Amino acid sequence: MNRVAAVITATMLLIATTGPARAQGASVEDSIAAYREMLADDNPAELWEIKGKAFWAKKRGPKNASLEACNLGLGPGVVKGAFAQLPRFFADSGRVQDLEMRLVSCMIDLQGLSRAEAEKNHFSTDNDASDIEALSAWIASESKGMPIALPQSHPKEKEAYAVGEQLFHYRAGPYDFACSTCHSSSGTRIRLQVLPNLTEPAEAKAIFASWPAYRVSQGTVRTMENRITDCLRQQRMPMADYGSQVITDLTVYMGVQAAGGQMAAPGLKR
Protein backbone atom coordinates (compact mmCIF):
# COMPACT_ATOMS: atom_id res chain seq x y z
CA MET A 1 0.00 0.00 0.00
CA ASN A 2 1.46 3.38 -0.96
CA ARG A 3 1.56 6.30 1.47
CA VAL A 4 -1.42 8.17 -0.01
CA ALA A 5 -3.60 5.05 0.03
CA ALA A 6 -2.50 4.30 3.59
CA VAL A 7 -3.46 7.78 4.78
CA ILE A 8 -6.88 7.62 3.07
CA THR A 9 -7.62 4.12 4.33
CA ALA A 10 -6.57 4.89 7.89
CA THR A 11 -8.57 8.12 7.95
CA MET A 12 -11.69 6.28 6.76
CA LEU A 13 -11.09 3.66 9.46
CA LEU A 14 -10.87 6.34 12.13
CA ILE A 15 -14.11 7.99 10.97
CA ALA A 16 -15.92 4.69 10.68
CA THR A 17 -14.87 3.25 14.02
CA THR A 18 -14.91 6.18 16.41
CA GLY A 19 -18.68 6.15 16.98
CA PRO A 20 -19.18 2.36 17.17
CA ALA A 21 -16.09 2.02 19.33
CA ARG A 22 -17.72 4.06 22.06
CA ALA A 23 -20.91 2.05 21.73
CA GLN A 24 -18.93 -1.15 22.19
CA GLY A 25 -17.19 0.15 25.28
CA ALA A 26 -13.86 0.88 23.59
CA SER A 27 -12.29 4.30 23.99
CA VAL A 28 -11.73 6.91 21.33
CA GLU A 29 -8.05 6.62 22.18
CA ASP A 30 -8.12 2.96 21.08
CA SER A 31 -9.45 3.98 17.66
CA ILE A 32 -6.80 6.66 17.31
CA ALA A 33 -4.11 4.18 18.35
CA ALA A 34 -5.31 1.75 15.65
CA TYR A 35 -5.21 4.59 13.13
CA ARG A 36 -1.60 5.41 14.01
CA GLU A 37 -0.58 1.76 13.97
CA MET A 38 -1.95 1.34 10.45
CA LEU A 39 0.18 4.26 9.27
CA ALA A 40 3.28 3.34 11.26
CA ASP A 41 5.08 1.63 8.37
CA ASP A 42 4.09 4.33 5.89
CA ASN A 43 4.83 7.50 7.84
CA PRO A 44 5.22 10.27 5.23
CA ALA A 45 7.92 11.76 7.49
CA GLU A 46 10.31 9.38 5.72
CA LEU A 47 10.23 11.75 2.75
CA TRP A 48 11.34 14.60 5.01
CA GLU A 49 14.10 12.40 6.43
CA ILE A 50 15.48 11.79 2.94
CA LYS A 51 15.42 15.50 2.19
CA GLY A 52 17.02 16.37 5.53
CA LYS A 53 19.88 13.91 5.10
CA ALA A 54 20.67 15.40 1.69
CA PHE A 55 20.44 18.95 3.02
CA TRP A 56 22.92 18.11 5.82
CA ALA A 57 25.55 17.35 3.17
CA LYS A 58 24.66 20.23 0.83
CA LYS A 59 27.25 23.01 0.51
CA ARG A 60 25.71 26.44 1.02
CA GLY A 61 26.42 30.03 1.97
CA PRO A 62 29.41 32.34 1.54
CA LYS A 63 31.74 29.64 2.93
CA ASN A 64 30.38 26.99 0.51
CA ALA A 65 30.27 24.48 3.36
CA SER A 66 27.94 21.70 4.45
CA LEU A 67 26.65 21.03 7.96
CA GLU A 68 28.66 17.83 8.25
CA ALA A 69 31.00 19.40 10.82
CA CYS A 70 28.14 20.69 12.97
CA ASN A 71 28.51 19.70 16.62
CA LEU A 72 25.12 18.63 17.96
CA GLY A 73 26.59 17.84 21.36
CA LEU A 74 28.41 14.57 20.79
CA GLY A 75 31.24 15.94 18.66
CA PRO A 76 31.57 17.50 15.19
CA GLY A 77 29.51 15.61 12.64
CA VAL A 78 28.10 13.05 15.10
CA VAL A 79 24.37 12.67 14.48
CA LYS A 80 23.62 9.20 15.86
CA GLY A 81 22.05 9.62 19.31
CA ALA A 82 22.48 13.40 19.45
CA PHE A 83 18.79 14.28 19.34
CA ALA A 84 18.03 12.16 22.40
CA GLN A 85 20.26 14.52 24.42
CA LEU A 86 18.85 17.84 23.24
CA PRO A 87 18.36 20.60 24.36
CA ARG A 88 21.72 20.94 26.08
CA PHE A 89 24.33 23.60 26.88
CA PHE A 90 26.86 24.55 24.19
CA ALA A 91 29.99 26.41 25.26
CA ASP A 92 30.49 28.09 21.88
CA SER A 93 27.07 29.75 22.01
CA GLY A 94 27.03 30.18 25.79
CA ARG A 95 23.44 28.97 26.02
CA VAL A 96 21.20 25.94 26.17
CA GLN A 97 20.00 25.19 22.65
CA ASP A 98 17.41 22.89 21.16
CA LEU A 99 18.07 21.18 17.83
CA GLU A 100 16.68 23.98 15.69
CA MET A 101 18.68 26.71 17.39
CA ARG A 102 21.80 24.55 17.19
CA LEU A 103 21.27 24.11 13.45
CA VAL A 104 20.87 27.88 13.06
CA SER A 105 24.16 28.40 14.94
CA CYS A 106 25.92 25.92 12.66
CA MET A 107 24.53 27.55 9.54
CA ILE A 108 25.86 30.89 10.74
CA ASP A 109 29.27 29.65 11.92
CA LEU A 110 30.03 26.96 9.35
CA GLN A 111 28.26 28.25 6.25
CA GLY A 112 28.49 32.00 6.84
CA LEU A 113 24.77 32.64 6.56
CA SER A 114 23.14 35.56 8.33
CA ARG A 115 20.69 34.75 11.10
CA ALA A 116 17.80 35.86 8.89
CA GLU A 117 18.98 33.55 6.10
CA ALA A 118 19.48 30.64 8.50
CA GLU A 119 16.03 31.04 10.05
CA LYS A 120 14.21 31.56 6.73
CA ASN A 121 11.20 29.25 6.30
CA HIS A 122 11.73 27.69 9.72
CA PHE A 123 8.10 26.47 9.66
CA SER A 124 6.61 25.09 6.46
CA THR A 125 3.78 26.96 4.77
CA ASP A 126 1.57 26.05 1.83
CA ASN A 127 4.09 27.70 -0.48
CA ASP A 128 7.44 27.01 1.17
CA ALA A 129 8.86 23.81 2.61
CA SER A 130 11.09 24.10 5.65
CA ASP A 131 14.65 22.80 5.39
CA ILE A 132 15.00 22.95 9.18
CA GLU A 133 11.94 20.74 9.64
CA ALA A 134 13.44 18.24 7.17
CA LEU A 135 16.79 18.33 8.97
CA SER A 136 14.98 17.82 12.29
CA ALA A 137 13.11 14.79 10.95
CA TRP A 138 16.30 13.09 9.75
CA ILE A 139 18.40 13.93 12.82
CA ALA A 140 15.60 12.75 15.13
CA SER A 141 15.34 9.48 13.19
CA GLU A 142 19.01 8.83 13.94
CA SER A 143 18.13 8.56 17.64
CA LYS A 144 15.26 6.07 17.32
CA GLY A 145 15.26 3.51 20.10
CA MET A 146 17.77 5.45 22.17
CA PRO A 147 17.00 6.65 25.71
CA ILE A 148 16.00 10.26 26.28
CA ALA A 149 18.85 11.66 28.36
CA LEU A 150 18.98 15.44 28.47
CA PRO A 151 22.11 16.44 30.39
CA GLN A 152 21.63 18.35 33.64
CA SER A 153 25.22 18.77 34.76
CA HIS A 154 25.85 22.37 33.64
CA PRO A 155 24.37 25.20 35.76
CA LYS A 156 22.62 26.64 32.70
CA GLU A 157 20.99 23.28 31.99
CA LYS A 158 19.70 23.13 35.56
CA GLU A 159 18.52 26.72 35.26
CA ALA A 160 16.68 25.93 32.00
CA TYR A 161 14.84 23.08 33.71
CA ALA A 162 13.88 25.22 36.71
CA VAL A 163 12.68 28.09 34.54
CA GLY A 164 10.84 25.66 32.25
CA GLU A 165 9.00 24.18 35.21
CA GLN A 166 7.95 27.65 36.37
CA LEU A 167 6.81 28.57 32.87
CA PHE A 168 4.83 25.33 32.61
CA HIS A 169 2.74 26.33 35.63
CA TYR A 170 2.67 30.10 34.98
CA ARG A 171 -0.86 31.38 34.43
CA ALA A 172 -1.30 34.46 32.28
CA GLY A 173 -3.11 35.91 29.28
CA PRO A 174 -6.79 36.82 28.83
CA TYR A 175 -7.94 33.30 29.81
CA ASP A 176 -5.51 32.93 32.74
CA PHE A 177 -4.14 29.74 31.15
CA ALA A 178 -0.92 27.88 31.80
CA CYS A 179 0.55 24.84 30.06
CA SER A 180 -0.53 22.94 33.18
CA THR A 181 -4.15 23.97 32.64
CA CYS A 182 -4.39 21.32 29.93
CA HIS A 183 -1.41 19.10 30.72
CA SER A 184 -1.32 18.32 34.45
CA SER A 185 -4.08 15.71 34.78
CA SER A 186 -4.59 12.33 33.13
CA GLY A 187 -7.56 11.03 31.16
CA THR A 188 -8.70 14.34 29.68
CA ARG A 189 -9.11 15.51 26.10
CA ILE A 190 -10.52 18.25 23.90
CA ARG A 191 -12.85 16.60 21.37
CA LEU A 192 -10.70 13.74 19.95
CA GLN A 193 -7.44 15.28 21.12
CA VAL A 194 -5.96 13.51 24.14
CA LEU A 195 -4.33 15.91 26.59
CA PRO A 196 -1.27 14.17 28.03
CA ASN A 197 -0.29 14.79 31.62
CA LEU A 198 3.25 16.09 31.20
CA THR A 199 3.87 16.10 34.94
CA GLU A 200 3.57 12.30 34.86
CA PRO A 201 6.83 10.73 33.59
CA ALA A 202 5.16 7.83 31.75
CA GLU A 203 2.98 10.18 29.71
CA ALA A 204 5.78 12.69 29.21
CA LYS A 205 8.01 9.93 27.80
CA ALA A 206 5.46 8.94 25.17
CA ILE A 207 4.90 12.51 24.03
CA PHE A 208 8.46 13.81 24.06
CA ALA A 209 9.71 10.71 22.24
CA SER A 210 7.39 11.26 19.27
CA TRP A 211 8.35 14.83 18.26
CA PRO A 212 9.11 16.00 15.61
CA ALA A 213 6.14 14.39 13.94
CA TYR A 214 4.27 14.27 10.66
CA ARG A 215 0.88 15.95 11.11
CA VAL A 216 -1.71 14.41 8.80
CA SER A 217 -4.03 17.43 9.12
CA GLN A 218 -1.25 19.79 7.98
CA GLY A 219 0.54 17.55 5.50
CA THR A 220 4.00 18.29 6.83
CA VAL A 221 6.50 17.53 9.58
CA ARG A 222 6.29 19.76 12.64
CA THR A 223 8.85 20.19 15.40
CA MET A 224 8.50 20.70 19.14
CA GLU A 225 9.37 24.35 18.54
CA ASN A 226 6.28 24.63 16.34
CA ARG A 227 4.11 22.66 18.76
CA ILE A 228 4.92 24.87 21.74
CA THR A 229 4.53 28.03 19.66
CA ASP A 230 1.03 26.88 18.71
CA CYS A 231 0.20 26.02 22.33
CA LEU A 232 1.12 29.56 23.36
CA ARG A 233 -1.10 30.88 20.57
CA GLN A 234 -4.00 28.81 21.86
CA GLN A 235 -3.41 30.27 25.32
CA ARG A 236 -3.76 33.70 23.66
CA MET A 237 -0.24 34.54 24.77
CA PRO A 238 2.00 36.91 22.78
CA MET A 239 3.63 35.16 19.81
CA ALA A 240 7.03 33.81 20.78
CA ASP A 241 10.01 34.66 18.61
CA TYR A 242 11.55 31.75 16.76
CA GLY A 243 14.25 30.35 19.00
CA SER A 244 12.88 32.02 22.11
CA GLN A 245 14.53 30.82 25.31
CA VAL A 246 11.01 30.37 26.68
CA ILE A 247 10.41 27.57 24.19
CA THR A 248 13.80 25.99 24.85
CA ASP A 249 13.27 26.04 28.62
CA LEU A 250 9.82 24.46 28.29
CA THR A 251 11.36 21.79 26.06
CA VAL A 252 14.06 21.10 28.65
CA TYR A 253 11.43 20.71 31.36
CA MET A 254 9.45 18.20 29.28
CA GLY A 255 12.60 16.36 28.20
CA VAL A 256 13.86 15.91 31.74
CA GLN A 257 10.38 14.71 32.78
CA ALA A 258 10.65 12.16 29.96
CA ALA A 259 14.10 10.86 30.97
CA GLY A 260 14.57 7.19 30.15
CA GLY A 261 11.90 7.05 27.46
CA GLN A 262 12.86 5.65 24.07
CA MET A 263 13.02 8.02 21.13
CA ALA A 264 10.49 7.14 18.41
CA ALA A 265 10.53 10.29 16.29
CA PRO A 266 9.48 11.28 13.76
CA GLY A 267 6.06 10.40 15.10
CA LEU A 268 2.64 10.59 13.50
CA LYS A 269 -0.03 13.00 14.68
CA ARG A 270 -3.53 13.88 13.53
PyMOL commands that set and color helices and strands:
alter all, ss='L'
color gray80, all
select helices_A, chain A and resi 3-23+28-42+45-57+83-85+99-111+115-119+131-141+155-169+179-183+201-208+224-234+245-257
alter helices_A, ss='H'
color red, helices_A
select strands_A, chain A and resi 88-90+95-97+188-190+193-195+213-215+220-222+267-269
alter strands_A, ss='S'
color yellow, strands_A
deselect
rebuild
show_as cartoon
